[in-house]
């Protein structure tokens, strides 16, 4: 995304995200990505999806912080992720939309029923009681990565945001 397009996207948001904050964070993301490039992913490259579970109104900065921590833990590059997947209600929120756009990832939202239909290794009774499915991050990552996908990074929580990464070789 070029500089003009980035500013247009940030400026089009509802005002909850100041363009100067987003630009500063993009610089930080690019610096972090440059640091991770020296790790190099295991060959062959994985086609990956990141699942996201978050509270309503979570700001882009918290989502990007969690995504960056997950990428570092999995020793993956930003470019290894193709899709950011979450609950359909969250996919419509500005913070989630902007985080996906800044990272260059496709954004997919799944219904509660779709997420509930996906088997996961770490279901949560608290999440099931709250929204009607025992998993958001792991289920969304597995669904977005496609049939036969495996979790590369089980759910983990960073800055109050739950993330998981799934992929296919």
Phi and psi in degrees as GROMACS dihedral restraints (atoms count N, CA, C in turn):
[ dihedral_restraints ]
;  ai    aj    ak    al  type     phi  dphi    fc
    3     4     5     6     1   -81.2    20    10
    4     5     6     7     1   170.6    20    10
    6     7     8     9     1   -60.3    20    10
    7     8     9    10     1   -43.9    20    10
    9    10    11    12     1   -63.7    20    10
   10    11    12    13     1   -45.5    20    10
   12    13    14    15     1   -61.8    20    10
   13    14    15    16     1   -41.1    20    10
   15    16    17    18     1   -59.5    20    10
   16    17    18    19     1   -47.2    20    10
   18    19    20    21     1   -65.1    20    10
   19    20    21    22     1   -36.5    20    10
   21    22    23    24     1   -63.9    20    10
   22    23    24    25     1   -43.0    20    10
   24    25    26    27     1   -63.1    20    10
   25    26    27    28     1   -48.7    20    10
   27    28    29    30     1   -63.6    20    10
   28    29    30    31     1   -41.7    20    10
   30    31    32    33     1   -67.8    20    10
   31    32    33    34     1   -25.3    20    10
   33    34    35    36     1   -78.3    20    10
   34    35    36    37     1   -10.3    20    10
   36    37    38    39     1   -71.9    20    10
   37    38    39    40     1   172.3    20    10
   39    40    41    42     1   -77.3    20    10
   40    41    42    43     1     9.0    20    10
   42    43    44    45     1    97.5    20    10
   43    44    45    46     1    -8.4    20    10
   45    46    47    48     1   -72.8    20    10
   46    47    48    49     1   -17.0    20    10
   48    49    50    51     1  -124.3    20    10
   49    50    51    52     1   116.3    20    10
   51    52    53    54     1   -79.2    20    10
   52    53    54    55     1   133.2    20    10
   54    55    56    57     1   -54.4    20    10
   55    56    57    58     1   -37.8    20    10
   57    58    59    60     1   -66.7    20    10
   58    59    60    61     1   -30.9    20    10
   60    61    62    63     1   -68.1    20    10
   61    62    63    64     1   -44.0    20    10
   63    64    65    66     1   -64.7    20    10
   64    65    66    67     1   -43.3    20    10
   66    67    68    69     1   -62.0    20    10
   67    68    69    70     1   -44.6    20    10
   69    70    71    72     1   -61.8    20    10
   70    71    72    73     1   -38.1    20    10
   72    73    74    75     1   -72.5    20    10
   73    74    75    76     1   -34.6    20    10
   75    76    77    78     1   -61.6    20    10
   76    77    78    79     1   -40.0    20    10
   78    79    80    81     1   -59.6    20    10
   79    80    81    82     1   -42.2    20    10
   81    82    83    84     1   -64.1    20    10
   82    83    84    85     1   -42.0    20    10
   84    85    86    87     1   -60.2    20    10
   85    86    87    88     1   -46.6    20    10
   87    88    89    90     1   -62.9    20    10
   88    89    90    91     1   -37.5    20    10
   90    91    92    93     1   -64.6    20    10
   91    92    93    94     1   -45.2    20    10
   93    94    95    96     1   -63.5    20    10
   94    95    96    97     1   -41.3    20    10
   96    97    98    99     1   -62.8    20    10
   97    98    99   100     1   -42.5    20    10
   99   100   101   102     1   -59.4    20    10
  100   101   102   103     1   -37.8    20    10
  102   103   104   105     1   -66.3    20    10
  103   104   105   106     1   -42.1    20    10
  105   106   107   108     1   -71.5    20    10
  106   107   108   109     1   -24.4    20    10
  108   109   110   111     1   -55.5    20    10
  109   110   111   112     1   -28.2    20    10
  111   112   113   114     1   -71.6    20    10
  112   113   114   115     1   -15.7    20    10
  114   115   116   117     1   -75.2    20    10
  115   116   117   118     1   -34.7    20    10
  117   118   119   120     1    51.9    20    10
  118   119   120   121     1   129.1    20    10
  120   121   122   123     1   -73.8    20    10
  121   122   123   124     1   159.9    20    10
  123   124   125   126     1   -69.9    20    10
  124   125   126   127     1   136.0    20    10
  126   127   128   129     1   -84.9    20    10
  127   128   129   130     1   147.0    20    10
  129   130   131   132     1   -74.3    20    10
  130   131   132   133     1   159.8    20    10
  132   133   134   135     1   -64.9    20    10
  133   134   135   136     1   145.5    20    10
  135   136   137   138     1   -94.1    20    10
  136   137   138   139     1   147.4    20    10
  138   139   140   141     1   -94.2    20    10
  139   140   141   142     1   109.6    20    10
  141   142   143   144     1  -115.6    20    10
  142   143   144   145     1   157.1    20    10
  144   145   146   147     1  -132.2    20    10
  145   146   147   148     1   142.0    20    10
  147   148   149   150     1  -106.7    20    10
  148   149   150   151     1   127.3    20    10
  150   151   152   153     1   -94.5    20    10
  151   152   153   154     1   145.8    20    10
  153   154   155   156     1  -132.7    20    10
  154   155   156   157     1   128.9    20    10
  156   157   158   159     1  -121.6    20    10
  157   158   159   160     1   128.1    20    10
  159   160   161   162     1  -154.1    20    10
  160   161   162   163     1   159.5    20    10
  162   163   164   165     1   -76.0    20    10
  163   164   165   166     1   157.5    20    10
  165   166   167   168     1   -55.6    20    10
  166   167   168   169     1   134.8    20    10
  168   169   170   171     1    81.3    20    10
  169   170   171   172     1    13.1    20    10
  171   172   173   174     1   -62.6    20    10
  172   173   174   175     1   129.5    20    10
  174   175   176   177     1   -73.5    20    10
  175   176   177   178     1   154.8    20    10
  177   178   179   180     1   -53.0    20    10
  178   179   180   181     1   -41.7    20    10
  180   181   182   183     1   -57.7    20    10
  181   182   183   184     1   -43.9    20    10
  183   184   185   186     1   -67.6    20    10
  184   185   186   187     1   -38.3    20    10
  186   187   188   189     1   -65.7    20    10
  187   188   189   190     1   -44.8    20    10
  189   190   191   192     1   -66.5    20    10
  190   191   192   193     1   -35.6    20    10
  192   193   194   195     1   -63.3    20    10
  193   194   195   196     1   -44.5    20    10
  195   196   197   198     1   -66.0    20    10
  196   197   198   199     1   -42.4    20    10
  198   199   200   201     1   -61.8    20    10
  199   200   201   202     1   -43.7    20    10
  201   202   203   204     1   -63.4    20    10
  202   203   204   205     1   -42.5    20    10
  204   205   206   207     1   -63.5    20    10
  205   206   207   208     1   -39.8    20    10
  207   208   209   210     1   -66.1    20    10
  208   209   210   211     1   -43.7    20    10
  210   211   212   213     1   -60.5    20    10
  211   212   213   214     1   -43.5    20    10
  213   214   215   216     1   -63.6    20    10
  214   215   216   217     1   -43.4    20    10
  216   217   218   219     1   -63.6    20    10
  217   218   219   220     1   -36.6    20    10
  219   220   221   222     1   -87.3    20    10
  220   221   222   223     1    -4.4    20    10
  222   223   224   225     1    55.1    20    10
  223   224   225   226     1    45.8    20    10
  225   226   227   228     1  -113.5    20    10
  226   227   228   229     1   161.4    20    10
  228   229   230   231     1   -98.7    20    10
  229   230   231   232     1   157.4    20    10
  231   232   233   234     1   -53.9    20    10
  232   233   234   235     1   -38.4    20    10
  234   235   236   237     1   -68.2    20    10
  235   236   237   238     1   -16.6    20    10
  237   238   239   240     1   -73.6    20    10
  238   239   240   241     1   -21.8    20    10
  240   241   242   243     1   -89.1    20    10
  241   242   243   244     1   130.6    20    10
  243   244   245   246     1  -104.0    20    10
  244   245   246   247     1   -30.1    20    10
  246   247   248   249     1  -137.1    20    10
  247   248   249   250     1   138.4    20    10
  249   250   251   252     1  -105.5    20    10
  250   251   252   253     1   119.9    20    10
  252   253   254   255     1  -121.5    20    10
  253   254   255   256     1   144.1    20    10
  255   256   257   258     1  -160.2    20    10
  256   257   258   259     1  -175.5    20    10
  258   259   260   261     1   -63.1    20    10
  259   260   261   262     1   139.7    20    10
  261   262   263   264     1   -54.7    20    10
  262   263   264   265     1   -36.7    20    10
  264   265   266   267     1   -63.7    20    10
  265   266   267   268     1   -37.3    20    10
  267   268   269   270     1   -73.9    20    10
  268   269   270   271     1   -34.5    20    10
  270   271   272   273     1   -62.4    20    10
  271   272   273   274     1   -20.8    20    10
  273   274   275   276     1   -86.9    20    10
  274   275   276   277     1    -6.1    20    10
  276   277   278   279     1   -84.9    20    10
  277   278   279   280     1   147.5    20    10
  279   280   281   282     1   -59.0    20    10
  280   281   282   283     1   -44.9    20    10
  282   283   284   285     1   -61.0    20    10
  283   284   285   286     1   -41.1    20    10
  285   286   287   288     1   -70.8    20    10
  286   287   288   289     1   -45.6    20    10
  288   289   290   291     1   -60.8    20    10
  289   290   291   292     1   -42.9    20    10
  291   292   293   294     1   -69.3    20    10
  292   293   294   295     1   -40.1    20    10
  294   295   296   297     1   -60.4    20    10
  295   296   297   298     1   -44.9    20    10
  297   298   299   300     1   -62.7    20    10
  298   299   300   301     1   -42.1    20    10
  300   301   302   303     1   -65.9    20    10
  301   302   303   304     1   -45.2    20    10
  303   304   305   306     1   -61.4    20    10
  304   305   306   307     1   -38.4    20    10
  306   307   308   309     1   -83.1    20    10
  307   308   309   310     1   -10.6    20    10
  309   310   311   312     1    78.2    20    10
  310   311   312   313     1    27.3    20    10
  312   313   314   315     1  -104.4    20    10
  313   314   315   316     1   143.9    20    10
  315   316   317   318     1   -65.7    20    10
  316   317   318   319     1   146.0    20    10
  318   319   320   321     1  -112.5    20    10
  319   320   321   322     1   128.8    20    10
  321   322   323   324     1  -127.0    20    10
  322   323   324   325     1   138.4    20    10
  324   325   326   327     1  -115.9    20    10
  325   326   327   328     1   137.2    20    10
  327   328   329   330     1  -117.3    20    10
  328   329   330   331     1   147.3    20    10
  330   331   332   333     1   -73.5    20    10
  331   332   333   334     1   164.4    20    10
  333   334   335   336     1   -57.8    20    10
  334   335   336   337     1   -41.4    20    10
  336   337   338   339     1   -63.1    20    10
  337   338   339   340     1   -42.2    20    10
  339   340   341   342     1   -63.1    20    10
  340   341   342   343     1   -44.9    20    10
  342   343   344   345     1   -65.1    20    10
  343   344   345   346     1   -41.1    20    10
  345   346   347   348     1   -65.6    20    10
  346   347   348   349     1   -26.2    20    10
  348   349   350   351     1   -80.1    20    10
  349   350   351   352     1    -7.3    20    10
  351   352   353   354     1   -95.1    20    10
  352   353   354   355     1   123.3    20    10
  354   355   356   357     1   -68.8    20    10
  355   356   357   358     1   137.5    20    10
  357   358   359   360     1  -135.1    20    10
  358   359   360   361     1   153.5    20    10
  360   361   362   363     1   -79.4    20    10
  361   362   363   364     1   -18.9    20    10
  363   364   365   366     1  -131.4    20    10
  364   365   366   367     1    67.5    20    10
  366   367   368   369     1   -69.1    20    10
  367   368   369   370     1   154.2    20    10
  369   370   371   372     1  -121.8    20    10
  370   371   372   373     1   120.2    20    10
  372   373   374   375     1   -63.8    20    10
  373   374   375   376     1   -36.0    20    10
  375   376   377   378     1   -64.9    20    10
  376   377   378   379     1   -42.6    20    10
  378   379   380   381     1   -67.8    20    10
  379   380   381   382     1   -41.5    20    10
  381   382   383   384     1   -59.3    20    10
  382   383   384   385     1   -42.7    20    10
  384   385   386   387     1   -66.6    20    10
  385   386   387   388     1   -37.5    20    10
  387   388   389   390     1   -74.4    20    10
  388   389   390   391     1   -47.5    20    10
  390   391   392   393     1  -122.4    20    10
  391   392   393   394     1    -7.8    20    10
  393   394   395   396     1   100.0    20    10
  394   395   396   397     1     6.4    20    10
  396   397   398   399     1  -141.5    20    10
  397   398   399   400     1   144.3    20    10
  399   400   401   402     1   -79.6    20    10
  400   401   402   403     1    -3.9    20    10
  402   403   404   405     1  -155.3    20    10
  403   404   405   406     1   140.8    20    10
  405   406   407   408     1  -115.5    20    10
  406   407   408   409     1   -59.4    20    10
  408   409   410   411     1   -61.0    20    10
  409   410   411   412     1   -53.5    20    10
  411   412   413   414     1   -65.9    20    10
  412   413   414   415     1   -45.0    20    10
  414   415   416   417     1   -62.6    20    10
  415   416   417   418     1   -44.4    20    10
  417   418   419   420     1   -64.1    20    10
  418   419   420   421     1   -42.4    20    10
  420   421   422   423     1   -61.9    20    10
  421   422   423   424     1   -46.0    20    10
  423   424   425   426     1   -65.2    20    10
  424   425   426   427     1   -42.9    20    10
  426   427   428   429     1   -62.2    20    10
  427   428   429   430     1   -45.7    20    10
  429   430   431   432     1   -68.8    20    10
  430   431   432   433     1   -32.4    20    10
  432   433   434   435     1   -74.3    20    10
  433   434   435   436     1   -23.7    20    10
  435   436   437   438     1   103.8    20    10
  436   437   438   439     1   170.8    20    10
  438   439   440   441     1   -56.9    20    10
  439   440   441   442     1   135.5    20    10
  441   442   443   444     1    86.1    20    10
  442   443   444   445     1     0.7    20    10
  444   445   446   447     1   -69.4    20    10
  445   446   447   448     1   154.6    20    10
  447   448   449   450     1  -125.8    20    10
  448   449   450   451     1   152.2    20    10
  450   451   452   453     1   -73.1    20    10
  451   452   453   454     1   125.8    20    10
  453   454   455   456     1   -93.0    20    10
  454   455   456   457     1   -27.8    20    10
  456   457   458   459     1  -141.7    20    10
  457   458   459   460     1   110.5    20    10
  459   460   461   462     1   -61.6    20    10
  460   461   462   463     1   167.3    20    10
  462   463   464   465     1   -54.8    20    10
  463   464   465   466     1   140.2    20    10
  465   466   467   468     1  -144.4    20    10
  466   467   468   469     1   154.2    20    10
  468   469   470   471     1  -114.2    20    10
  469   470   471   472     1   129.2    20    10
  471   472   473   474     1  -137.7    20    10
  472   473   474   475     1   128.6    20    10
  474   475   476   477     1    53.4    20    10
  475   476   477   478     1    34.1    20    10
  477   478   479   480     1    77.0    20    10
  478   479   480   481     1     8.2    20    10
  480   481   482   483     1  -114.1    20    10
  481   482   483   484     1   131.7    20    10
  483   484   485   486     1   -96.5    20    10
  484   485   486   487     1   131.0    20    10
  486   487   488   489     1  -133.5    20    10
  487   488   489   490     1   152.3    20    10
  489   490   491   492     1  -147.5    20    10
  490   491   492   493     1   154.1    20    10
  492   493   494   495     1  -126.6    20    10
  493   494   495   496     1   132.6    20    10
  495   496   497   498     1  -127.2    20    10
  496   497   498   499     1   155.1    20    10
  498   499   500   501     1  -159.9    20    10
  499   500   501   502     1   169.4    20    10
  501   502   503   504     1  -123.2    20    10
  502   503   504   505     1   136.6    20    10
